Structures are given as structure tokens and as C-alpha cells.
Amino acid sequence: MKKILYISISIFLILFLFSCQKIDPLLGNSDISGLAKLYDSFDYTNIKVSIEGLESTGEGFSPIDTISTLGETYTDEKGNFTLENIPAGNYILKAEKEGYFPTKQFINVIEDSEITLEKTLILYPLGDYGTLNGNVKYIDKTNHSGILIEIRTPEGEPLPGMYAFSDKNGNYSFDFVPVGNYVVYAYDPSENSIYTPDAASILIEKSKNTIAPNLILRRAAEHVVIFRDVAAWSSPNAIVEILEEIGFTDGLGKKQYEIKNSSDIISMSSFDPSWAIIIEGDQTTNFYSIYENNSNKFDLFVQSGGTIFWIACDNGWNYGDFTGRLPGGVTWRDYYDQYNILVNTTHPLLEGFPENNELHGNYASHGGFDNLDTANIQNLLIFIEEKSSLEKYPTYIEYRYGKGRVVASTSPLEFYTTHNYYDSEYYIWLLRRSIEYVFNLPISPIE
């Protein structure tokens, strides 16, 4: 009897003690505080602030099927706000008020933390605007939710507060986008992502809905294969030295490179889409002919998700003349130009290049891509073009074909690694950055 009484008293005491404490059923969640202000007013009362996005299941980032709002609040007269009990995960904060463009901020919430936003959410007066819809997908997934979409200016500056998440089908939308020309960027916000971003140019018109080009996030290449029969411009180590400087070694595995020739092109039945293929410039006509006769292998490689970086500079020291097509049917015509013009100066590939937007070389390019309007390609980006020709054809491009992509240049990039002429340093940087870009590695700053 005494034993039963003792147990009963113990249970009562435990329940009493718990009742005296504040038990938080959302233990581990976080609070987010910040400021939201109006650009043209000093009364910041009642700006609505909400949070939407991706919840974490405790097993890492696990996007929900549809984007939903987890909480909302309103600012005080000074613009202060707090959102409470937000679970760990990726989110978008949204501040909105009638008569103003809404503004958003991407945020990663860590478990059990008190977060104070460093940047103020500023709302600008509403002007002419259009809407934007688009679709983005992972190359190898069936659930495409949680991809972060951002709108930037052509100069690469983020448009204030323009963020959105994709849903499980890869769809996304923006309701209030100022009229103008922009670039829409898509990337996986997960830490240490293995996917490369994608981007496309868009035009927003007043009171119209713009449909953005489809975007695809591909896995970053794991292994590089260099195809060549001869060393371009007598510079056999031009590409190998860069690969080794950024951490690659000679071999057959991940983060390794190997060199193959035209005989391998003939003997191999197909190429692994996880590779990045680099085709050196200044090859022989025989090499180019073998490529042309086996071009279906390269087309299938890119269609299946592979990446090619092609230094498409023929008619060099090895007297090779290429008359075939790149994957997707892209062709070029021969033309020696001493100067090229930079036309996408805000892209990381060209950051820090000459302020006059010119590259002077000996030569700057050996030709221009001449049928980009009719080729079977998507998401074309033009970085550099001819200066002296009437056509002003592009000389450095990137495009998507099927699930993969091609980065191609008609400049003798390897030549400048051992020959110092005019803007040679920038050609060397372009070669290095191109390789980093293909492997989704940080782009080296110009020193």
C-alpha cells in the first residue's frame, strides 16, 4: 500500500512541476526579426510580412510538394517585425503593401536560432509592371520543388526582392515585375549543391505575361576528357596545367582528366554524360573529319546531359579546316578578326575584363557562329562577338541542346598561354574561367 502511495505522490509531483514550467511544443524552431520600410514614406505601419517555402523533415532539406505560407505578421510604426516558431529549412520572406512592389528575401533557417535580418526589406512605389511564368527542372529528378528563382538586371544586379520557389512540377511565377529587360536565374539553394545553375534572358512588358524559356539544372561534371590529335598552337599543357591547378589529376575517376584522340572517337560507341568533354582548338583537318563522321556520338552525349567545352578555332598552325556542325547544328564561318567586343560584361566569365569592352588579339577570333537563329538549340547566351566584320557574329557562346550544354569559342585560347600579344592575359583568364564554369567551380578573380 505504501509503495502504491509513493508512486502516486511521485507522479503528482512530476505533473505539478511540469505544470509550473512553460512547455514549448515547437522546441527547436526559430524566430526571425527584421525591418521593412517604404521607399517614399516614414510611416512603416502595417506592412504585411509573410514567410513561405520549404520545410525540413529532420533528414536534411526536403522540399514540400507545393509552396505554402508558414506564418505572417505586420510591422509597427518603425517597420519592426518578428515571425515566430519557424522550423529549419529554406524560405522566402515577403513584404507587401498596397501601392508598392512587393519585395522578397531568401533565407536559410537553422534549427533553434534567433535570426535578425541584416538587410532591410524596402518596398518601392508601384509602377508599370508585367507578370512572369516559367518552368525549371532537375535533369535527373521527378520532384522539382524548391529550386530558387531570381530575377536580375542584364548587368547582373539583383532586382530588389525578386525571388520565387518552384513547385513539384517545376513551375514558378512572379506577379509584379517592373517593365524592362532582365535575366532569370535558377539554382539549387541546398548547401554543397551538385547542380549547375541555368539562366535565360527575358523581356517584361506592361500588363503582359511573359513565359520564360525552360531552365534545367544539370549535375556538375565529374570527369573531364580532352580530345585532340595534336597540341594546339604547340602548347600541349595549356589545358592540363589549368585542370591541375584547380585540383584535377591524371586518371579515370572523379575529379580526374584523360586525353584521347580521334582513334578513340572512332572506337568508342558512346560517351558518359557525367563527363565534361573539352575539344582543343587548332586540330588537323583529319581530326575534324573524324569528328564530323562521328558527330552523332557527341550529339547524343549532349542530349543526354553532357557538357562540351569546344575551342572551335580552326585554320591555325596545324592547318585544320572544320566544315561540320556542333551539337544542335551550330556552324561557323571563317573570319580572322583582330578585335572582339564583350557583350555580356556582367557575367562572372567576363568580370574584371577591359572597361572598353574590347579584346585585342593576334588574332582575337578565327570565325563567328553564323546560324544561331536556325540551329536546334535553346537558352542561347552570347558573351563575345566580332568587331570588324559586317555580320558581327558571336565568337563565344553557351547554349543548351537536349538536356546538356555546349560552351564554345572561336578564339585561339591556348595560343596565349605561351605567346604574349596584346590582351593575352585576358584570353588566359577566359580559358581558365571557362573550365571552372563547366565544372560549377568558383570563378577565379583577376589578380
N, C-alpha and C positions, 0 to 999 in steps of 0.2 A: 504493500500500500504506500509506504514511504517512497519507494522507487518511482511509482506512478506519479505521486505528488511532486517529486523533484523534477521529473521530466516535464510535467505540465507547467510548473513555475518557470523552468528554463525557456520553454517555448514562448511563454508570455513575455518574459524579459527581452528575448530576441526581437519579437514583434514590436514591443514597445520602443526599443532602441531604434529600429528601422523607421518607425513612425515619426520619430523625432528628427530624422535626417531627411534632407531633400534628395530623393532618388531620381536621377535623370535617365529616362528610358532611352534617350538619344546620346548616351555616353560615347565619346569618340568623334562626334560631329563638331563642326567648326562655325564660328561667327565671322562675318565679313563686314567691315566698316569702310566707309569712304565718303567722298564728296561728289555731288552732281550739281552743276551750275548752268545758268542760261547765259549765252554769249552777250546778249544785249539788255540784260536786266540784273538788278541787285536783289530781287526778291526770288529766292530759290525754293519757296514753299511748295509742297505738294507735287514735286517731280516724282513720277512713279518709277521705281527701280525694281526690276524682277530678275530672277535667275533661272535659266533653262539649260537643259543639256543632258549630260552623261553621268549616270550613277556608277559607282564601283561596287562590285559584289563581294569584295574582300579577296578576290583572286586576281588582282590587277585590274586594268582598265577593261570594262565590259560594257560597250555601248548598248543603250536601250534601243528597242525597235523604232520608236518614234520620239521626236524631240518634245519634251514636256516641261512645264514650268513648275519648279520646286518651291518657290516662295516669292513674295513680293512685299514691298513696303513703300513708304513715301518719305520724302525729305522734310526736314524742318526749315525754318526761315533762312538758316545759314547753309543749307544744302547737305547737311549731315544725314547719313542713313546707316542702318545696320540690318543685315539679314542673318537670322539665327538658325542654328541647328542644320547646317548644310553638310551632308555626308561627303566623304572623299570622292574626288573624280574631276573630270574636265567639264567646265561650264562656260556660258556666255552671260555676262551681266548686261542688262539693257536698261537704259534711262530714257524716258519718253515723256512728252507733254504736248498737248495740242498746239499747233502752230510752229512746231520745231521738228527738224530732222532728228529721229531717234539716234542715239549713239550707243555703241556696244564695246565691251572689252572681254577678251578671252582670259580665263583664269583657271589655274590648276589648284584644287583644294586638297591639302594634305590632312590626314586624319588628326583630330584633336589639336587644332591650332587656332590662334586668334589672328585674323588677317586684316591688315589695313592697306587699302589700295594706295600705291604711290602716285598714280595719275588721276587727276580729276576728270570725271565724265562731263564733257561740255556739249551742250545742245545748241546748234546753230539754227537761226530762223529758217523756216521752210521756204524753199524757192521752187523753181521748175524741177520736176523730177520724173523719172520713169521707174519701171519695175524690172526685175531680172529673175529669170528661172534657168536652172541648169541641172546637169546630171554629172556625177563623178563616181567612179568605181575603183575598187581594188582589183588588180589584174587577176588575183587568184582566190577571191573570197566570194561568198554568196550573200553575206550581210555587209552592206556598205555604209552602215550608220557611223556617225562620229567623225567623219572627215571634216576638217576645219576649212572653211572657205573664207577668203579675204579679198577685198577689192582694193586695188592700189592705183595710183596715177601712173601714166606712161613713164614718168620719171622715177618710179619705184617707191614713192612716198605713200604710206598707208592713208587711205581715205578715212577721215575721222569716224571711228565706230562702225566700220562695215565688216561684220563677221556673221557667219552662219554655220550651222552644222548640217551635214547630210543625214537623211533618214535611211532606213534599212535598204531601200531601193536605190539609194544614191541621189535622190532628188533634194534640191535646196532652192531657196528663194529669198529675194530681198524686196521689200515693199517701197522703200523710199531711197532712191539713188539719184543724186544730183545729175543733171544733164551733162554729158561730156564723154570723152574717150578714156577708157580705163583698161586695166589688166586684171583678170580674175585669177587668183592663185588658189590651189588646193593642196593641202598637205596633211599628213597623219600627225596629230599632236602628241601621240604617245612618246614617252621617253625612250631614247635609243631606237627610234623607228627604223625599220629595214626598207621602207618605201621611199621612192624618189618623188618629189613634188611634180605637179603639172600646172600649166598656165595657158591662158589664151586671151587675146585682145577682144574687147567688147565696146560697143557704142550704145550709150544710153540716150534715148530721145524723149522729148517731152510727152508725157501722158501715153507712152507706148511701152509694151512689154518686150524686152529683149530676151531671146533664147541664146544662152552661151553655148559655144562649142563643147562637145562632150570631153570630159577630162578623165585620165586614167593614172592611177598611182601604181607604178611598177616596182617590183623588187629591185633593190640596188644590185648591180652586177657583182658576182663573187670571184670571177676568174677572168683574166684577160688573155686573148690570143692575138698575136701580131702576125699579120700576113704580109710577106714580102719575098721577092726573089733576090733583090739587090738592096744594098743600103742606099737610102735616099740621100742624094747630094753628098755622097761619101761620108755620111755621118751615121755610122752604124749604132751608136749608143744614144742618139738623141732622145728616143722614147724610153729606152731601158733605164737610163740614168734617172729620169723623172719618176718612173714607176718605183725604183728602188729608194729614192728619196722620200716617197710618200708611204713606204712600208711594204712594198711588194718584194717577193723573192722569186728566183727561178724555180719553177716546178709545176706540178699538175693539179695542185689543190687550191683551196680558197686563199685569197689574197696572194696569189702567185701568178706568174706570167709564163708563157711559152711562145716561141717563134716558129711559125710554119710557113711553107712556101706553096707555089702553085701546084706542085705534085700532090700535096696534102689536100688541096681544094678538089682535085680530081678523085682522089682515093676515098675521101670521107663522104659517107652517104648523107650526113646531116650534121648540124652544129647544135650544141646545148644552149637553150635560150637563157640560161643563167650566166652565160659568158658576156663579156664585152669584147667585141672584135674591133681591132684597130688595123686599118689598111694604110700602110705607109704611102707617101707620095713618091713621085719620080720613079715609077717602075717601068719595066720594058713593055713593048707592045705585046710580046708573047704572054706576059703575066696578065695584061688587061684582056687579051683574047680568051685566055683560060677562064678568067672571071666571068666574062660575058657568056661563055658556053655553059657555065655552071651557076648562072645568076639565080636560078630557081632555088638553090640551096640557101642563098643569102636572103632572098625574098621570104622564104618560109621561116628562116631564123628570126627575122624582124617581126613578121606577122605573129609569131608565137610568143613575142615578148622580149626578144633580144635587142641589144643596143649595138650600133655600129658607129664608130668614130672614123670617118673616112677623110684622109687628107687627099682630096681629089685634085691634086696638082700634077698634071701630066706635062709632056713636052719639055722635059728638063734635061739634065745631064745624061740620063740613060735613054733618051730619045723615044720614050714610050708615048703612044698616042691612044687615048681611050675614046671609043665611039659608042660604047654601050650605055646602059642605064643603071642608076642607083635603085635600090628597092623603092617601089611605088611609081617607077617610071620617070624619075627625075633625070634630066640630061643637062649638059652644059656645052657651051661653045667656047672655043679657044680665043683668048684675047689677053695680050700682055699689057698690064696697067702698072704704072709706077706709083700711083696713089690710090688708096681706098678711103671710103667715107664710113665712119662709125654712125650707125643709125639707131642703135639700141643702147645708148650710153649708160643707162641706169641699171642694166643687168649686171649681176656680180661678175660675169665673164669680162666685162669691159670697165669695171670700176677702177678709177685712177689712170685711165688711158689719156692721151693728149687732149687738152682742153679745146683745141681747134678741131677736134673730131676727125682728124686725118691720120692715116698711116702711110708713111713714105718708105718704099722698099726697093729692092733691086732683084726681083720685082715684088710689088705688093700682092699681085694675084696673076694667075695664068689663065683665067677664064671666068665666066659667070654662069650661074644656073638660069637656064633660059625658058623653062616650060612649067614653072611652078603653079601657074593658074590652071593648067590642064592635067597635071600629074595626079595620080590617085593617092593623095596624101591629105593629112589633117593637121590642125594645130601648128601651122607654119609660123616660125619665128625667124625674122631676118635681123642679123646683127651688124653685118658689114656689107657694103656694096661698092661697085666700081665708081670711080670718079670721072675718068677721061672718056669713056665710051658714050655713045648716044643713048644706048639702052639702059645704062646704069644697073646692070644685072647684079643680083646679090652674089657675094663671094663667101659668106659664112652664114650657114642656116642650121636650123633644127626643125624637125618635123616628126609626126607620128605616122606610122604605117602599120595597120592592124593593131596589135597590142604593144608593139615595140617602137623604137625611135631611132632616128638617124641624125647624127651631128656631122656636118660636112663643111670643109673649107677648100677653096682653090688657091690658097696661099702656100708658098714653099716653106712651111713652118720649120721643118727640120734643118733647112739651109742656114737659118740664122743662129742656130746653136753653135756653129763653128765659124761663121762668117759675119763680121761686124760691119753692117751697112746701115746708115740712116737710123730707122726706128727698130733696129734689130732686137733691142731689149723687150719691146712690147710683143713682138712675134714669139719670143721665148716664153713670155708670161702667158700668152694666148695658148700656146701648146700645153704648158703645164696646167693651166686652169681648165682647159678642155678635158684633160684626163681626170682631174679632180671632179669635174662636173659630171662626167659619165658614171663615176663611182659614188656619187652622192656624198662626197667628202667636202669639208670646209674649203672654200675658195681662198687661196693664198693672197694676202695683201701685197701690193707692190712695195718693195723695200727701198 
